[in-house]
């Protein structure tokens, strides 16, 4: 059987944890940072988890990661 191709855009954005959850980076950290509080920007640095409703789609896009 041939291998399944992973979605390259998803492979660059998501990583799978050993427990099967999917990590991603937070959004809203690219521009217009002067109006955002330091606390908010600091909390956006931490890795986020994919929401439960999107988890199945994300796992299908990165089958071997």
N, C-alpha and C positions, 0 to 999 in steps of 0.2 A: 504494500500500500504506500502511496506517496505521502510525504509529510504535509501537514497543514501549514500554509503560510500565515505568519503573524502579521497583523496590521502594523505597519512600521510607525505610523503616527502614534498609535496606542503604546507600542513598545518603548518609545522614547519618553512617554509621559507617565506610565504606570509601572509599578514593580509589585510582584507578589510576595507576601510574607510567608514564613513557614506554616502558619496556621491556615493559609488559603485566602486571607483577606487581601485586598488590593490597596496599595498606598499611592498617593498622588500628591503633588504640590498644590498649595492654596492659590487661588486666583486673586486678583486685585493688588498685585505687587509690582506692576510694571511701570506705571506712570501716575501722575497726580498724587504723589506721595506726601506733598507738603501739607495737605489738608487732613491727612489721616494721622491719628494719634500714634505716639511711639508704642504704646501698649498694643494697639491693633496691628501695627506693622510687625512687632516682635512675635505676636501670636500667629501671624500668617507665615512665619518662617517654618513652623513645625509641620511635619508631614501629616496629611489628612488621610482619612479612610474613605473609600468610595461608598456612596450610599447603598443600602441593601437592595434597592430597586434597580440599580445600575450594575450590580455585581456580576450577574449572569452574562451580560453583554461584554463586560470588560474581560472576564475570564475566557470567553470565546475568541476575543481579539488577540490575546497573548497566551496561546496554548502551551508553549514550552518555557516561558519565562518564569 
